[in-house]
Amino acid sequence: MIQIKNLKKIYQTKKQKVQAVDDVSLTINQGEIFGVIGYSGAGKSTFIRLINRLEEPTSGSIEIHEKEITKMSANELRLKRQKIGMIFQHFNLLWSRTVYDNIAFPLEIAGVAKSEIKEKVMELIHLVGLSGKENNYPSQLSGGQKQRVGIARALANDPEVLLCDEATSALDPETTDDILDLLVSINQKLNLTIILITHEMHVIQKICHRVAVMENGKVVEEGDVLDVFVRPQSKTTKRFVQQLNPLEHQQDKLAEFINDRDDSEVIKLHFIGKNTKRALISEIAKKFDVEVNILQGSISPTQEGSYGTLFIELNGANDVLTKTIEYMKQAGVEVEVLKHA
Ligand SMILES: Nc1ncnc2c1ncn2[C@@H]1O[C@H](COP(=O)(O)OP(=O)(O)OP(=O)(O)O)[C@@H](O)[C@H]1O
């Protein structure tokens, strides 16, 4: 478990003080993928660099597996950092070293015997899907392959946690998905805790279990990914969720369309988890004397299950409409009436 309490970082420049991280407290559980999302300047990079003290905190504490990072001496910190892997947006590889030698580097520094290094490096090369590329130099690799080297290097000393600093931001969408899949498989195979920062909601949706939203150095919202997606609270979170759900963008257009039709009830439904697989619309059409018109719908998978949004129009007698809505609520679907008949 990682416990971060009242973490603060103030940069003092000649002209001004910048409060980059402002009283952040978070608990990150063993084996989870925890995402921190925010717009540029929110304080994400500073936050993640504070965890392994690449930046010195102004105040606050960070405990990893009950060891207080903030109180460690330089020597203790050097040893602890071997157990905190990190990957970067621009990979930070050693360009004059081959794939093999890049991955071997942290093991050499840790004083591991050559024969053990060989076994470990070959195992890691296999794990990240780079078999056959051992003797290539970084310049001979694609962006996705470079990040695979970065991941293998970060895993060399069997870390307790992997920090990912915008690890997919320099990659195209398809390669991003491949790297995200690799991170999920590593998380599952090794039960490795992963903390990542990103400005892309897609990354959070695809691989994170929990998420914190940062704004002006503060965490403005935090929770299970599914909950945050379905019920975003802060304005910033709502904007991020809209980034991903085209339906939310189109809600204004839908509203115009809805207002044209004065005899129908218009409803927004949120299906969460196993409910996304339920044939609720055909159920209500059979069970009640209502006409159902499907206006728009989408379904999005997350690590913790799927969620779906559906806009429907219902026509029928008022008491039947009330019963239909009650039936859908009882089925565990969230119902929001956008326009009454
Ligand atoms: N070394 C520094 N000295 C002074 N101010 C800094 C320093 N590093 C970051 N800042 C400031 O701290 C704030 C947070 O920056 P940070 O890079 O952590 O945000 P971010 O969310 O990672 O943004 P980006 O995605 O653009 O990197 C910004 O106002 C930034 O200008």
PDBQT file of the ligand as one rigid body, heavy atoms in Angstrom, charges set to zero:
ROOT
HETATM    1  N1  LIG A 401      11.016  23.337 -11.771  1.00  0.00    +0.000 N 
HETATM    2  C1  LIG A 401       9.997  24.183 -11.696  1.00  0.00    +0.000 A 
HETATM    3  N2  LIG A 401      10.133  25.449 -11.279  1.00  0.00    +0.000 NA
HETATM    4  C2  LIG A 401       9.090  26.284 -11.175  1.00  0.00    +0.000 A 
HETATM    5  N3  LIG A 401       7.817  25.957 -11.470  1.00  0.00    +0.000 NA
HETATM    6  C3  LIG A 401       7.586  24.707 -11.899  1.00  0.00    +0.000 A 
HETATM    7  C4  LIG A 401       8.653  23.759 -12.041  1.00  0.00    +0.000 A 
HETATM    8  N4  LIG A 401       8.122  22.590 -12.501  1.00  0.00    +0.000 NA
HETATM    9  C5  LIG A 401       6.800  22.802 -12.632  1.00  0.00    +0.000 A 
HETATM   10  N5  LIG A 401       6.479  24.059 -12.281  1.00  0.00    +0.000 N 
HETATM   11  C6  LIG A 401       5.125  24.654 -12.267  1.00  0.00    +0.000 C 
HETATM   12  O1  LIG A 401       4.314  23.847 -11.441  1.00  0.00    +0.000 OA
HETATM   13  C7  LIG A 401       3.009  23.713 -11.985  1.00  0.00    +0.000 C 
HETATM   14  C8  LIG A 401       2.676  22.239 -12.205  1.00  0.00    +0.000 C 
HETATM   15  O2  LIG A 401       3.530  21.735 -13.240  1.00  0.00    +0.000 OA
HETATM   16  P1  LIG A 401       3.558  20.189 -13.657  1.00  0.00    +0.000 P 
HETATM   17  O3  LIG A 401       4.573  20.037 -14.749  1.00  0.00    +0.000 OA
HETATM   18  O4  LIG A 401       3.698  19.366 -12.444  1.00  0.00    +0.000 OA
HETATM   19  O5  LIG A 401       2.079  20.020 -14.247  1.00  0.00    +0.000 OA
HETATM   20  P2  LIG A 401       1.516  18.919 -15.226  1.00  0.00    +0.000 P 
HETATM   21  O6  LIG A 401       0.121  18.666 -14.818  1.00  0.00    +0.000 OA
HETATM   22  O7  LIG A 401       2.437  17.743 -15.244  1.00  0.00    +0.000 OA
HETATM   23  O8  LIG A 401       1.543  19.635 -16.620  1.00  0.00    +0.000 OA
HETATM   24  P3  LIG A 401       2.177  19.125 -18.013  1.00  0.00    +0.000 P 
HETATM   25  O9  LIG A 401       1.333  17.958 -18.433  1.00  0.00    +0.000 OA
HETATM   26  O10 LIG A 401       2.048  20.316 -18.918  1.00  0.00    +0.000 OA
HETATM   27  O11 LIG A 401       3.607  18.760 -17.697  1.00  0.00    +0.000 OA
HETATM   28  C9  LIG A 401       3.000  24.545 -13.259  1.00  0.00    +0.000 C 
HETATM   29  O12 LIG A 401       2.483  25.818 -12.955  1.00  0.00    +0.000 OA
HETATM   30  C10 LIG A 401       4.468  24.654 -13.620  1.00  0.00    +0.000 C 
HETATM   31  O13 LIG A 401       4.735  25.828 -14.332  1.00  0.00    +0.000 OA
ENDROOT
TORSDOF 0
